């Protein structure tokens, strides 16, 4: 995506948020939408909060409530059962659910066109690639989705998974374990890097991030989903939501401080500095050579197929069990 496109999108967003027309409308005129984020509110989950705080959803005549989910599986389940209207989660979670049963949920927009999974280590550890993990002690959160892909990522890079000492722990102790040298590395999403930087700095260490995307782990990550019921019964509401969501994304990317401030306006306990750095860490996942080529939010057919291939192989699901094209609906994305 070129800078000119961002400027046009940002200008449109500012104009939309500044429009006074909707301020005079009665509250009952706004269409209510329940949006589900996939984890606890943090800088990496800021986009919908920008849409709310900056009035972008309101400018489209929408009253959006942001609720908290616990991973893509819960997001898909709540959308399928009508507990929420639109949500976001890792695309692999939806692909897996679709392969195991025809859940009435579709993917509409790509947010991360690169996978966020990474190895965190420290400067001076001697770890510069996945092969350097042989014989090392690595900690990971017990229930992270990264664990599903871990064996396949190592296998594809000629690393014997049995020769890496993997410890599954509570996510809250990952940073302290790395900071105190109890482990050589951890498995995390790049988006939590700022939290680790702060913890490591206190112990005189410096964070080194090694993204899996640099070792062949390609595919779509965080994406926007909606229930098929929502798409059928309220299609214009979905289009309005996505239009405002993309404006919010462009506004946030143009200045991560906007993302953090918008989040803090709704979730006061958030650390503003950390949230700013967290959102900044998501920008390369959203704005990169893939999104610049295909457009922000789009699903490229080849990369979508690659995402399904990784998901299927990691779960021992036959590739022909699902056509990944059946999981996405591109007709609602703003042109």
C-alpha positions as YAML, in Angstrom:
chain: A
units: angstrom
residues:
- id: 1
  name: UNK
  ca: [0.00, 0.00, 0.00]
- id: 2
  name: UNK
  ca: [1.50, 3.32, -1.02]
- id: 3
  name: UNK
  ca: [1.82, 6.27, 1.33]
- id: 4
  name: UNK
  ca: [-0.62, 8.20, -0.86]
- id: 5
  name: UNK
  ca: [-3.28, 5.58, -0.22]
- id: 6
  name: UNK
  ca: [-2.66, 5.89, 3.50]
- id: 7
  name: UNK
  ca: [-2.94, 9.68, 3.30]
- id: 8
  name: UNK
  ca: [-6.22, 9.44, 1.43]
- id: 9
  name: UNK
  ca: [-7.52, 6.88, 3.91]
- id: 10
  name: UNK
  ca: [-6.39, 8.95, 6.86]
- id: 11
  name: UNK
  ca: [-7.98, 12.10, 5.48]
- id: 12
  name: UNK
  ca: [-11.23, 10.24, 4.92]
- id: 13
  name: UNK
  ca: [-11.09, 8.93, 8.46]
- id: 14
  name: UNK
  ca: [-10.50, 12.38, 9.95]
- id: 15
  name: UNK
  ca: [-13.31, 13.90, 7.92]
- id: 16
  name: UNK
  ca: [-15.63, 11.09, 8.92]
- id: 17
  name: UNK
  ca: [-14.83, 11.43, 12.60]
- id: 18
  name: UNK
  ca: [-15.26, 15.19, 12.42]
- id: 19
  name: UNK
  ca: [-18.70, 15.08, 10.75]
- id: 20
  name: UNK
  ca: [-21.23, 16.55, 13.18]
- id: 21
  name: UNK
  ca: [-24.30, 15.04, 11.49]
- id: 22
  name: UNK
  ca: [-24.39, 11.85, 13.55]
- id: 23
  name: UNK
  ca: [-23.98, 13.73, 16.83]
- id: 24
  name: UNK
  ca: [-27.53, 15.07, 16.43]
- id: 25
  name: UNK
  ca: [-29.09, 11.66, 15.75]
- id: 26
  name: UNK
  ca: [-30.93, 9.89, 18.56]
- id: 27
  name: UNK
  ca: [-29.13, 6.90, 20.05]
- id: 28
  name: UNK
  ca: [-31.86, 4.57, 18.79]
- id: 29
  name: UNK
  ca: [-30.90, 5.40, 15.19]
- id: 30
  name: UNK
  ca: [-27.52, 3.71, 15.50]
- id: 31
  name: UNK
  ca: [-27.19, 0.04, 14.53]
- id: 32
  name: UNK
  ca: [-25.78, -1.95, 17.43]
- id: 33
  name: UNK
  ca: [-22.83, -4.24, 16.73]
- id: 34
  name: UNK
  ca: [-21.00, -6.51, 19.19]
- id: 35
  name: UNK
  ca: [-17.35, -6.91, 18.18]
- id: 36
  name: UNK
  ca: [-15.18, -9.53, 19.83]
- id: 37
  name: UNK
  ca: [-11.40, -9.12, 20.13]
- id: 38
  name: UNK
  ca: [-9.40, -12.33, 20.45]
- id: 39
  name: UNK
  ca: [-7.51, -11.57, 23.66]
- id: 40
  name: UNK
  ca: [-7.18, -9.09, 26.52]
- id: 41
  name: UNK
  ca: [-7.09, -5.41, 25.51]
- id: 42
  name: UNK
  ca: [-3.56, -4.36, 24.59]
- id: 43
  name: UNK
  ca: [-1.78, -2.26, 22.04]
- id: 44
  name: UNK
  ca: [-1.99, -5.05, 19.48]
- id: 45
  name: UNK
  ca: [-5.80, -5.07, 19.83]
- id: 46
  name: UNK
  ca: [-6.20, -1.31, 19.37]
- id: 47
  name: UNK
  ca: [-7.87, -0.99, 15.97]
- id: 48
  name: UNK
  ca: [-11.52, -1.42, 17.06]
- id: 49
  name: UNK
  ca: [-10.90, 0.96, 19.97]
- id: 50
  name: UNK
  ca: [-9.69, 3.59, 17.49]
- id: 51
  name: UNK
  ca: [-12.94, 3.10, 15.59]
- id: 52
  name: UNK
  ca: [-14.93, 3.73, 18.76]
- id: 53
  name: UNK
  ca: [-12.83, 6.51, 20.31]
- id: 54
  name: UNK
  ca: [-12.39, 8.49, 17.10]
- id: 55
  name: UNK
  ca: [-16.06, 8.24, 16.14]
- id: 56
  name: UNK
  ca: [-15.40, 6.29, 12.93]
- id: 57
  name: UNK
  ca: [-18.08, 3.69, 13.69]
- id: 58
  name: UNK
  ca: [-20.48, 6.39, 14.86]
- id: 59
  name: UNK
  ca: [-19.93, 8.26, 11.61]
- id: 60
  name: UNK
  ca: [-21.26, 5.17, 9.84]
- id: 61
  name: UNK
  ca: [-24.31, 5.09, 12.09]
- id: 62
  name: UNK
  ca: [-23.01, 2.21, 14.20]
- id: 63
  name: UNK
  ca: [-23.00, 1.72, 17.97]
- id: 64
  name: UNK
  ca: [-20.12, -0.74, 18.44]
- id: 65
  name: UNK
  ca: [-19.43, -2.53, 21.72]
- id: 66
  name: UNK
  ca: [-16.02, -4.21, 22.01]
- id: 67
  name: UNK
  ca: [-15.97, -7.39, 24.07]
- id: 68
  name: UNK
  ca: [-13.05, -9.61, 25.07]
- id: 69
  name: UNK
  ca: [-12.54, -13.15, 23.81]
- id: 70
  name: UNK
  ca: [-10.02, -15.86, 24.69]
- id: 71
  name: UNK
  ca: [-8.50, -16.94, 21.42]
- id: 72
  name: UNK
  ca: [-9.79, -17.61, 17.92]
- id: 73
  name: UNK
  ca: [-11.68, -20.74, 18.96]
- id: 74
  name: UNK
  ca: [-13.89, -18.81, 21.37]
- id: 75
  name: UNK
  ca: [-14.38, -15.99, 18.86]
- id: 76
  name: UNK
  ca: [-15.55, -18.45, 16.20]
- id: 77
  name: UNK
  ca: [-17.84, -20.21, 18.67]
- id: 78
  name: UNK
  ca: [-19.47, -17.01, 19.89]
- id: 79
  name: UNK
  ca: [-19.99, -15.76, 16.35]
- id: 80
  name: UNK
  ca: [-21.51, -19.08, 15.31]
- id: 81
  name: UNK
  ca: [-23.92, -19.07, 18.26]
- id: 82
  name: UNK
  ca: [-24.94, -15.42, 17.87]
- id: 83
  name: UNK
  ca: [-23.24, -14.19, 21.06]
- id: 84
  name: UNK
  ca: [-21.35, -11.66, 18.93]
- id: 85
  name: UNK
  ca: [-21.78, -10.20, 15.44]
- id: 86
  name: UNK
  ca: [-18.25, -9.57, 14.17]
- id: 87
  name: UNK
  ca: [-14.88, -10.48, 15.64]
- id: 88
  name: UNK
  ca: [-11.20, -11.05, 15.02]
- id: 89
  name: UNK
  ca: [-8.89, -14.01, 15.49]
- id: 90
  name: UNK
  ca: [-6.17, -16.07, 13.90]
- id: 91
  name: UNK
  ca: [-7.28, -17.36, 10.50]
- id: 92
  name: UNK
  ca: [-5.85, -20.81, 11.28]
- id: 93
  name: UNK
  ca: [-8.43, -21.13, 14.06]
- id: 94
  name: UNK
  ca: [-11.30, -20.57, 11.64]
- id: 95
  name: UNK
  ca: [-9.80, -22.88, 9.01]
- id: 96
  name: UNK
  ca: [-9.46, -25.63, 11.59]
- id: 97
  name: UNK
  ca: [-13.03, -25.15, 12.81]
- id: 98
  name: UNK
  ca: [-14.37, -25.20, 9.25]
- id: 99
  name: UNK
  ca: [-12.49, -28.42, 8.49]
- id: 100
  name: UNK
  ca: [-14.00, -30.15, 11.51]
- id: 101
  name: UNK
  ca: [-17.54, -28.89, 11.01]
- id: 102
  name: UNK
  ca: [-19.31, -26.38, 8.83]
- id: 103
  name: UNK
  ca: [-19.44, -23.54, 11.34]
- id: 104
  name: UNK
  ca: [-21.50, -20.60, 10.00]
- id: 105
  name: UNK
  ca: [-18.66, -18.05, 10.11]
- id: 106
  name: UNK
  ca: [-16.70, -16.36, 7.31]
- id: 107
  name: UNK
  ca: [-13.42, -14.43, 7.15]
- id: 108
  name: UNK
  ca: [-13.87, -10.97, 5.64]
- id: 109
  name: UNK
  ca: [-10.61, -9.05, 6.06]
- id: 110
  name: UNK
  ca: [-6.98, -9.88, 6.65]
- id: 111
  name: UNK
  ca: [-5.34, -7.80, 9.38]
- id: 112
  name: UNK
  ca: [-1.98, -9.59, 9.66]
- id: 113
  name: UNK
  ca: [-0.70, -10.71, 6.27]
- id: 114
  name: UNK
  ca: [2.36, -12.12, 8.03]
- id: 115
  name: UNK
  ca: [2.40, -14.54, 10.93]
- id: 116
  name: UNK
  ca: [3.31, -12.99, 14.31]
- id: 117
  name: UNK
  ca: [4.99, -16.08, 15.82]
- id: 118
  name: UNK
  ca: [8.62, -15.64, 16.82]
- id: 119
  name: UNK
  ca: [11.50, -16.78, 18.97]
- id: 120
  name: UNK
  ca: [12.51, -14.31, 21.68]
- id: 121
  name: UNK
  ca: [16.06, -14.56, 22.95]
- id: 122
  name: UNK
  ca: [18.72, -12.24, 24.30]
- id: 123
  name: UNK
  ca: [21.71, -10.51, 22.80]
- id: 124
  name: UNK
  ca: [24.78, -12.68, 23.31]
- id: 125
  name: UNK
  ca: [22.81, -15.95, 23.52]
- id: 126
  name: UNK
  ca: [24.31, -17.21, 20.26]
- id: 127
  name: UNK
  ca: [20.82, -17.91, 18.91]
- id: 128
  name: UNK
  ca: [20.38, -16.34, 15.48]
- id: 129
  name: UNK
  ca: [18.28, -18.97, 13.69]
- id: 130
  name: UNK
  ca: [16.00, -21.91, 14.46]
- id: 131
  name: UNK
  ca: [18.90, -24.34, 14.05]
- id: 132
  name: UNK
  ca: [20.68, -22.64, 16.93]
- id: 133
  name: UNK
  ca: [17.91, -23.87, 19.25]
- id: 134
  name: UNK
  ca: [19.25, -27.43, 19.20]
- id: 135
  name: UNK
  ca: [20.25, -28.38, 22.73]
- id: 136
  name: UNK
  ca: [18.70, -25.21, 24.16]
- id: 137
  name: UNK
  ca: [15.91, -24.69, 26.68]
- id: 138
  name: UNK
  ca: [12.84, -22.91, 25.24]
- id: 139
  name: UNK
  ca: [9.72, -21.84, 27.16]
- id: 140
  name: UNK
  ca: [6.28, -21.39, 25.64]
- id: 141
  name: UNK
  ca: [2.81, -20.58, 26.94]
- id: 142
  name: UNK
  ca: [0.80, -23.74, 27.52]
- id: 143
  name: UNK
  ca: [-2.13, -22.85, 25.29]
- id: 144
  name: UNK
  ca: [-0.62, -20.61, 22.60]
- id: 145
  name: UNK
  ca: [-1.51, -21.40, 19.00]
- id: 146
  name: UNK
  ca: [2.21, -21.27, 18.18]
- id: 147
  name: UNK
  ca: [2.62, -24.67, 19.82]
- id: 148
  name: UNK
  ca: [0.48, -26.23, 17.09]
- id: 149
  name: UNK
  ca: [2.86, -25.11, 14.34]
- id: 150
  name: UNK
  ca: [6.11, -25.47, 16.30]
- id: 151
  name: UNK
  ca: [6.98, -29.10, 15.32]
- id: 152
  name: UNK
  ca: [6.23, -28.46, 11.64]
- id: 153
  name: UNK
  ca: [8.23, -25.21, 11.55]
- id: 154
  name: UNK
  ca: [11.25, -27.03, 13.02]
- id: 155
  name: UNK
  ca: [10.85, -30.00, 10.69]
- id: 156
  name: UNK
  ca: [10.73, -27.72, 7.64]
- id: 157
  name: UNK
  ca: [13.99, -26.16, 8.82]
- id: 158
  name: UNK
  ca: [15.75, -29.50, 9.42]
- id: 159
  name: UNK
  ca: [15.68, -29.15, 13.19]
- id: 160
  name: UNK
  ca: [14.99, -32.24, 15.32]
- id: 161
  name: UNK
  ca: [12.18, -31.20, 17.68]
- id: 162
  name: UNK
  ca: [13.27, -33.85, 20.20]
- id: 163
  name: UNK
  ca: [16.60, -32.06, 20.61]
- id: 164
  name: UNK
  ca: [14.98, -28.83, 21.79]
- id: 165
  name: UNK
  ca: [13.99, -28.79, 25.47]
- id: 166
  name: UNK
  ca: [10.50, -27.23, 25.34]
- id: 167
  name: UNK
  ca: [8.87, -26.12, 28.59]
- id: 168
  name: UNK
  ca: [5.16, -25.24, 28.69]
- id: 169
  name: UNK
  ca: [4.46, -22.62, 31.33]
- id: 170
  name: UNK
  ca: [2.03, -19.90, 32.33]
- id: 171
  name: UNK
  ca: [2.39, -16.95, 29.91]
- id: 172
  name: UNK
  ca: [3.00, -14.58, 32.81]
- id: 173
  name: UNK
  ca: [6.37, -16.17, 33.67]
- id: 174
  name: UNK
  ca: [7.85, -16.19, 30.15]
- id: 175
  name: UNK
  ca: [9.48, -12.76, 30.40]
- id: 176
  name: UNK
  ca: [10.91, -13.34, 33.91]
- id: 177
  name: UNK
  ca: [12.32, -16.72, 32.85]
- id: 178
  name: UNK
  ca: [14.10, -15.16, 29.90]
- id: 179
  name: UNK
  ca: [15.26, -12.17, 31.94]
- id: 180
  name: UNK
  ca: [16.78, -14.36, 34.65]
- id: 181
  name: UNK
  ca: [18.40, -16.79, 32.23]
- id: 182
  name: UNK
  ca: [16.29, -19.78, 33.30]
- id: 183
  name: UNK
  ca: [15.64, -20.43, 29.60]
- id: 184
  name: UNK
  ca: [17.60, -19.59, 26.47]
- id: 185
  name: UNK
  ca: [14.57, -18.48, 24.49]
- id: 186
  name: UNK
  ca: [10.78, -18.22, 24.51]
- id: 187
  name: UNK
  ca: [8.05, -18.59, 21.91]
- id: 188
  name: UNK
  ca: [5.90, -15.46, 21.58]
- id: 189
  name: UNK
  ca: [4.09, -13.23, 19.15]
- id: 190
  name: UNK
  ca: [6.17, -10.27, 18.00]
- id: 191
  name: UNK
  ca: [3.40, -8.01, 19.28]
- id: 192
  name: UNK
  ca: [4.38, -8.58, 22.93]
- id: 193
  name: UNK
  ca: [8.00, -7.62, 22.33]
- id: 194
  name: UNK
  ca: [7.69, -4.28, 24.17]
- id: 195
  name: UNK
  ca: [6.64, -6.04, 27.38]
- id: 196
  name: UNK
  ca: [9.73, -8.26, 27.18]
- id: 197
  name: UNK
  ca: [12.03, -5.33, 26.39]
- id: 198
  name: UNK
  ca: [10.97, -3.67, 29.61]
- id: 199
  name: UNK
  ca: [11.48, -6.84, 31.70]
- id: 200
  name: UNK
  ca: [14.86, -7.59, 30.13]
- id: 201
  name: UNK
  ca: [16.11, -4.02, 30.53]
- id: 202
  name: UNK
  ca: [15.65, -4.32, 34.29]
- id: 203
  name: UNK
  ca: [18.12, -7.23, 34.29]
- id: 204
  name: UNK
  ca: [20.57, -5.61, 31.91]
- id: 205
  name: UNK
  ca: [19.64, -7.77, 28.93]
- id: 206
  name: UNK
  ca: [18.57, -6.84, 25.41]
- id: 207
  name: UNK
  ca: [15.79, -8.57, 23.47]
- id: 208
  name: UNK
  ca: [16.40, -10.28, 20.12]
- id: 209
  name: UNK
  ca: [13.34, -11.25, 18.06]
- id: 210
  name: UNK
  ca: [13.55, -13.99, 15.41]
- id: 211
  name: UNK
  ca: [10.26, -14.11, 13.42]
- id: 212
  name: UNK
  ca: [9.19, -17.50, 12.08]
- id: 213
  name: UNK
  ca: [8.10, -15.76, 8.88]
- id: 214
  name: UNK
  ca: [11.79, -15.51, 8.06]
- id: 215
  name: UNK
  ca: [11.96, -19.31, 8.05]
- id: 216
  name: UNK
  ca: [9.12, -20.16, 5.69]
- id: 217
  name: UNK
  ca: [6.15, -19.85, 8.04]
- id: 218
  name: UNK
  ca: [3.93, -17.94, 5.61]
- id: 219
  name: UNK
  ca: [0.24, -17.22, 5.85]
- id: 220
  name: UNK
  ca: [-2.47, -14.97, 7.19]
- id: 221
  name: UNK
  ca: [-2.73, -14.35, 10.91]
- id: 222
  name: UNK
  ca: [-5.21, -12.05, 12.63]
- id: 223
  name: UNK
  ca: [-8.34, -11.61, 10.48]
- id: 224
  name: UNK
  ca: [-11.85, -10.19, 10.81]
- id: 225
  name: UNK
  ca: [-14.71, -12.72, 10.93]
- id: 226
  name: UNK
  ca: [-18.49, -12.44, 10.89]
- id: 227
  name: UNK
  ca: [-21.34, -14.87, 11.36]
- id: 228
  name: UNK
  ca: [-23.15, -15.94, 8.19]
- id: 229
  name: UNK
  ca: [-26.37, -14.84, 9.91]
- id: 230
  name: UNK
  ca: [-24.96, -11.34, 10.19]
- id: 231
  name: UNK
  ca: [-23.87, -11.35, 6.55]
- id: 232
  name: UNK
  ca: [-27.30, -12.48, 5.39]
- id: 233
  name: UNK
  ca: [-29.51, -10.35, 7.61]
- id: 234
  name: UNK
  ca: [-27.43, -7.14, 8.02]
- id: 235
  name: UNK
  ca: [-25.12, -6.92, 5.01]
- id: 236
  name: UNK
  ca: [-25.03, -3.11, 4.90]
- id: 237
  name: UNK
  ca: [-24.10, -2.94, 8.57]
- id: 238
  name: UNK
  ca: [-21.19, -5.28, 7.86]
- id: 239
  name: UNK
  ca: [-20.02, -3.09, 4.97]
- id: 240
  name: UNK
  ca: [-20.22, 0.03, 7.12]
- id: 241
  name: UNK
  ca: [-18.31, -1.68, 9.91]
- id: 242
  name: UNK
  ca: [-15.51, -2.83, 7.62]
- id: 243
  name: UNK
  ca: [-15.25, 0.59, 6.02]
- id: 244
  name: UNK
  ca: [-14.79, 2.21, 9.44]
- id: 245
  name: UNK
  ca: [-12.47, -0.58, 10.63]
- id: 246
  name: UNK
  ca: [-10.10, -0.02, 7.70]
- id: 247
  name: UNK
  ca: [-10.11, 3.73, 8.35]
- id: 248
  name: UNK
  ca: [-9.26, 3.00, 11.98]
- id: 249
  name: UNK
  ca: [-6.42, 0.70, 10.88]
- id: 250
  name: UNK
  ca: [-4.97, 3.32, 8.56]
- id: 251
  name: UNK
  ca: [-5.25, 6.02, 11.21]
- id: 252
  name: UNK
  ca: [-3.52, 3.83, 13.78]
- id: 253
  name: UNK
  ca: [-0.74, 2.81, 11.40]
- id: 254
  name: UNK
  ca: [-0.09, 6.45, 10.56]
- id: 255
  name: UNK
  ca: [0.57, 7.13, 14.26]
- id: 256
  name: UNK
  ca: [0.71, 4.30, 16.86]
- id: 257
  name: UNK
  ca: [0.18, 6.93, 19.58]
- id: 258
  name: UNK
  ca: [-3.36, 7.36, 18.26]
- id: 259
  name: UNK
  ca: [-3.93, 3.62, 18.65]
- id: 260
  name: UNK
  ca: [-2.65, 3.59, 22.23]
- id: 261
  name: UNK
  ca: [-4.54, 6.74, 23.28]
- id: 262
  name: UNK
  ca: [-7.78, 5.38, 21.82]
- id: 263
  name: UNK
  ca: [-7.35, 2.15, 23.73]
- id: 264
  name: UNK
  ca: [-6.54, 3.92, 27.00]
- id: 265
  name: UNK
  ca: [-9.60, 6.16, 26.61]
- id: 266
  name: UNK
  ca: [-11.75, 3.03, 26.97]
- id: 267
  name: UNK
  ca: [-9.42, 0.81, 29.02]
- id: 268
  name: UNK
  ca: [-7.79, 3.27, 31.50]
- id: 269
  name: UNK
  ca: [-5.53, 0.70, 33.17]
- id: 270
  name: UNK
  ca: [-3.49, 0.25, 29.97]
- id: 271
  name: UNK
  ca: [0.10, 1.55, 30.06]
- id: 272
  name: UNK
  ca: [0.19, 4.19, 27.31]
- id: 273
  name: UNK
  ca: [3.86, 3.79, 26.45]
- id: 274
  name: UNK
  ca: [3.72, 0.00, 26.30]
- id: 275
  name: UNK
  ca: [0.50, 0.06, 24.25]
- id: 276
  name: UNK
  ca: [2.10, 2.46, 21.75]
- id: 277
  name: UNK
  ca: [5.08, 0.16, 21.31]
- id: 278
  name: UNK
  ca: [2.83, -2.90, 21.09]
- id: 279
  name: UNK
  ca: [0.81, -1.45, 18.25]
- id: 280
  name: UNK
  ca: [3.99, -0.28, 16.50]
- id: 281
  name: UNK
  ca: [5.14, -3.92, 16.66]
- id: 282
  name: UNK
  ca: [2.04, -5.00, 14.72]
- id: 283
  name: UNK
  ca: [2.61, -2.58, 11.84]
- id: 284
  name: UNK
  ca: [5.09, -4.82, 9.93]
- id: 285
  name: UNK
  ca: [2.53, -7.63, 10.17]
- id: 286
  name: UNK
  ca: [-0.13, -5.42, 8.59]
- id: 287
  name: UNK
  ca: [1.84, -3.17, 6.26]
- id: 288
  name: UNK
  ca: [4.44, -5.13, 4.32]
- id: 289
  name: UNK
  ca: [5.29, -6.27, 0.80]
- id: 290
  name: UNK
  ca: [2.22, -8.55, 0.79]
- id: 291
  name: UNK
  ca: [-0.35, -5.90, 1.73]
- id: 292
  name: UNK
  ca: [1.37, -3.34, -0.51]
- id: 293
  name: UNK
  ca: [0.99, -5.72, -3.45]
- id: 294
  name: UNK
  ca: [-2.52, -6.98, -2.79]
- id: 295
  name: UNK
  ca: [-4.06, -4.19, -0.70]
- id: 296
  name: UNK
  ca: [-4.74, -3.87, 3.01]
- id: 297
  name: UNK
  ca: [-7.31, -6.41, 4.17]
- id: 298
  name: UNK
  ca: [-7.36, -8.61, 1.08]
- id: 299
  name: UNK
  ca: [-6.93, -12.38, 0.89]
- id: 300
  name: UNK
  ca: [-4.60, -13.52, -1.87]
- id: 301
  name: UNK
  ca: [-5.63, -16.93, -3.20]
- id: 302
  name: UNK
  ca: [-2.12, -18.44, -3.14]
- id: 303
  name: UNK
  ca: [-1.28, -17.20, 0.36]
- id: 304
  name: UNK
  ca: [-4.68, -18.31, 1.62]
- id: 305
  name: UNK
  ca: [-3.95, -21.80, 0.28]
- id: 306
  name: UNK
  ca: [-0.56, -21.71, 2.00]
- id: 307
  name: UNK
  ca: [-2.21, -20.77, 5.29]
- id: 308
  name: UNK
  ca: [-4.50, -23.77, 4.98]
- id: 309
  name: UNK
  ca: [-1.58, -26.04, 4.08]
- id: 310
  name: UNK
  ca: [0.27, -25.09, 7.27]
- id: 311
  name: UNK
  ca: [-2.90, -25.54, 9.32]
- id: 312
  name: UNK
  ca: [-3.82, -28.90, 7.80]
- id: 313
  name: UNK
  ca: [-0.35, -30.41, 8.08]
- id: 314
  name: UNK
  ca: [0.12, -29.26, 11.65]
- id: 315
  name: UNK
  ca: [-3.22, -30.84, 12.61]
- id: 316
  name: UNK
  ca: [-2.87, -33.97, 10.44]
- id: 317
  name: UNK
  ca: [-5.94, -32.97, 8.43]
- id: 318
  name: UNK
  ca: [-6.07, -34.09, 4.76]
- id: 319
  name: UNK
  ca: [-5.56, -31.10, 2.45]
- id: 320
  name: UNK
  ca: [-8.67, -32.01, 0.44]
- id: 321
  name: UNK
  ca: [-10.80, -31.87, 3.59]
- id: 322
  name: UNK
  ca: [-11.41, -28.16, 3.00]
- id: 323
  name: UNK
  ca: [-11.30, -25.66, 0.17]
- id: 324
  name: UNK
  ca: [-9.86, -22.56, 1.89]
- id: 325
  name: UNK
  ca: [-11.71, -20.37, -0.60]
- id: 326
  name: UNK
  ca: [-14.96, -21.51, 1.02]
- id: 327
  name: UNK
  ca: [-13.88, -19.89, 4.28]
- id: 328
  name: UNK
  ca: [-13.58, -16.31, 3.01]
- id: 329
  name: UNK
  ca: [-16.11, -13.86, 1.62]
- id: 330
  name: UNK
  ca: [-14.43, -11.01, -0.26]
- id: 331
  name: UNK
  ca: [-17.66, -9.33, -1.34]
- id: 332
  name: UNK
  ca: [-17.98, -7.24, 1.83]
- id: 333
  name: UNK
  ca: [-14.52, -5.66, 1.76]
- id: 334
  name: UNK
  ca: [-14.55, -1.96, 0.79]
- id: 335
  name: UNK
  ca: [-13.25, -1.43, -2.73]
...
